[in-house]
Amino acid sequence: MHGTPDLRATALTSLPETTGAGGGGRILLAAPRGYCAGVDRAVDVVEKALELYGAPVYVRKEIVHNKFVVESLSKRGAVFVQETDQVPEGARVVFSAHGVSPEVHEAARVRRLATIDATCPLVTKVHREAVRFAKQDYDIILVGHQGHEEVEGTFGEAPEHIQVVGTPEEVDRVVVRDPDRVVWISQTTLSVDETRLTVDRLRQRFPNLIDPPSDDICYATQNRQGAVKAIAPKVDVMVVVGSANSSNSVRLVDVALESGVPSAHRIDKAEELRGEWFAGATTVGLTSGASVPEILVRDVIEWLQAHGFPTVEVVRTETESTTFALPRDLRADLKAAGMAPARPHAPREVLPDHTR
Ligand code: SF4
């Protein structure tokens, strides 16, 4: 259906602020939504590596948490593995946007793997905070979801100093050496409101709790949640496009429900939509997680338009301009090969055939 899609971000300007013939139900389309700068860069890393070095290019874990992206890159020659010991010795491996622990870097070094690190710079920032606070011998509370790859990577920077706390309730089981030397940091893709509750509870227990130097929940997570909150009071049903293992996508469903939307559904693709979800609805909210290509949102719009919601209104709460350069070694190799790195690149428009 999609051919070989362009997995890059899509210009929001490619959709008029109001479309459709009017009459019937309407769609409120959240903006910002979809690709963030870290995902855009990580996907670009794999695409450029395939172009430059040829297939196969190994990728440890899902490069970003989106099924469609992973399947599309697999078709082009990316080989996704769980651990570096599944990569042939001496081969090339990309580390995903979620970041890896020093242990993983060491395992790759031992196997003489050529590594390309696509860790989002905003995740790297949290790693650096963890290392710095550990050097200063603080007890570090990492607010995040146990088992999430990003949390595993950050935890691995200083396992002897870090405790992971997932919910406000879990704060009660935290044990520290000195209550006056406790700092908190967080996963980048959490619910802003739930994290605030957790930190409030931490501060009740440790009044001298130290904050991270700047927000760890990244701009993209905050902006997508802000857009959902803005449209929530006006919609009967919220649809969030994003995969089940995408933390920020799942949080968008939580935020919609907490903001009073009667029902919210997360789907990977339009084929998962069910007519009964929209019975009696006049306004549908639509957004997508930070790892979701815009073509998947376009499919959902088409489905909704064919099922009684012809009008689309874009509700913009922020304009984003963040971009990240490709990793230095990859940039150097591209330059040496005469393939100018296209960073930072302008988002492309989605064409009607959905192949770009
Ligand atoms: S969601 Fe935020 S931290 Fe994660 S890749 Fe995107 S910009 Fe980076």
Residues whose N, C-alpha, C, O or C-beta is under 5 A from the ligand:
A	BS01	SF4	C36 A37 G38 V39 A97 C120 L122 V123 T188 C218 A220 A290
